[in-house]
Amino acid sequence: MEGLRRSILLATAALMFAAVMLPEVAAVRYIVGANMGWTSNVNYTIWAQNKHFYNGDWLFFVYDRNQMNVLEVNKTDYENCISDHPLHNWTTGAGRDVVPLNVTRNFYFISGKGFCFGGMKLAIHVENPPPPPSSSPVKSGASNLLPDFRGKIFVPALFAVAAVWDSLLLLL
């Protein structure tokens, strides 16, 4: 039993270390309306105006599950607050709905039951992410190695060790 526990622990540590060393994922999860959530009397046009929504990002709708919902509609239904025939009903019943933005296009969301007329509507444009910045030329000299080592190896390794330590404590 102790050998099995040790093997599981080592495998977990190896997987955590490998996961930490993977390239950074740039997807963003936006909480719609930030601290206000998905509710009436919030101007979602203003909330979204300075944000860039990219393919791979997520929208997280937090709202009162007993009153509101999250419906994806076409542009005409968005403009007129018509919720009769949504393209997709993202409502799961928990009041915590996640919408993956996995297509580059315009998205239109409203809340039915009359709440759209109170401002519960969001229109966004999803685009492909910009290309990664080109790398700068490498300078010669050992002085540049320390910051690179610290940022790309040491810090992730430190997090991996902390996660393993935390797992050890849970097993004991």
SVG drawing of the C-alpha trace seen along z (x, -y; Angstrom):
<svg xmlns="http://www.w3.org/2000/svg" viewBox="-42 -52 71 54">
<polyline fill="none" stroke="black" stroke-width="0.4" points="0.0,0.0 2.8,-2.4 4.5,-1.6 1.3,-2.3 0.9,-5.6 4.4,-6.6 4.0,-5.7 0.8,-7.7 2.5,-10.6 5.5,-10.5 3.3,-10.3 1.2,-13.2 4.3,-15.3 5.6,-14.5 2.3,-15.4 2.1,-18.7 5.6,-19.6 4.9,-18.8 1.7,-20.8 3.5,-23.8 6.1,-23.7 3.5,-23.8 3.3,-27.0 1.1,-29.6 -2.5,-29.6 -3.9,-33.0 -7.7,-32.3 -9.6,-34.6 -12.7,-33.9 -14.8,-37.1 -17.3,-37.5 -20.1,-39.3 -20.7,-42.6 -17.7,-42.0 -18.8,-42.5 -22.4,-43.4 -23.0,-40.1 -25.8,-39.4 -28.6,-41.6 -30.8,-44.5 -29.8,-48.1 -26.2,-47.4 -25.0,-48.9 -23.2,-45.9 -22.2,-47.9 -20.0,-50.0 -18.8,-46.9 -17.7,-45.3 -16.4,-48.4 -12.7,-48.2 -12.4,-44.5 -11.1,-42.3 -12.9,-38.9 -10.8,-36.3 -11.5,-32.8 -10.9,-30.5 -12.1,-32.9 -15.1,-32.3 -18.0,-34.3 -19.2,-33.5 -22.7,-34.6 -23.6,-34.9 -27.2,-35.7 -30.4,-34.9 -31.3,-31.5 -34.9,-31.8 -35.6,-34.9 -33.2,-35.3 -31.6,-33.3 -29.0,-33.5 -30.2,-33.3 -28.1,-33.7 -30.1,-35.3 -29.6,-36.9 -29.0,-40.6 -32.7,-41.4 -33.9,-39.6 -31.2,-41.3 -32.2,-44.8 -35.9,-44.1 -35.5,-42.0 -37.3,-39.0 -36.6,-35.8 -39.1,-33.5 -36.7,-31.6 -33.1,-31.8 -30.3,-30.4 -29.1,-28.7 -30.3,-28.7 -27.2,-28.7 -29.2,-28.5 -28.3,-25.5 -30.4,-26.3 -27.6,-27.0 -27.2,-30.7 -23.6,-30.1 -23.4,-29.6 -20.3,-29.4 -20.3,-30.2 -17.3,-29.2 -16.3,-31.8 -15.0,-29.3 -16.1,-30.9 -15.0,-34.3 -18.3,-36.2 -20.7,-38.5 -22.5,-37.1 -25.8,-38.5 -27.0,-37.6 -30.2,-38.6 -32.2,-37.6 -35.8,-36.8 -38.7,-37.2 -38.7,-40.9 -35.3,-41.6 -33.8,-42.5 -35.8,-45.7 -34.1,-46.5 -30.7,-46.3 -29.8,-42.7 -28.3,-42.4 -24.8,-42.0 -23.3,-42.2 -19.7,-41.2 -17.4,-40.5 -15.1,-37.6 -11.9,-37.7 -8.9,-35.5 -6.1,-36.3 -3.2,-38.5 0.0,-36.6 2.5,-36.3 5.2,-39.0 8.3,-38.3 11.2,-37.3 14.0,-39.8 17.5,-39.0 19.5,-37.1 22.3,-39.1 25.5,-37.4 26.7,-37.2 25.7,-35.2 24.1,-38.1 20.8,-37.5 20.5,-33.9 19.5,-34.6 16.2,-36.4 15.3,-33.9 16.1,-31.0 14.1,-32.6 11.1,-33.3 10.8,-30.2 12.2,-27.4 12.6,-28.4 9.1,-29.9 7.1,-27.1 9.3,-24.5 8.6,-26.3 4.9,-26.1 5.2,-22.4 7.1,-21.7 4.4,-23.6 1.7,-21.6 3.4,-18.3 4.0,-19.4 0.3,-20.2 -0.6,-16.8 1.7,-15.1 -0.1,-16.9 -3.5,-15.7 -2.2,-12.1 -1.0,-12.2"/>
</svg>
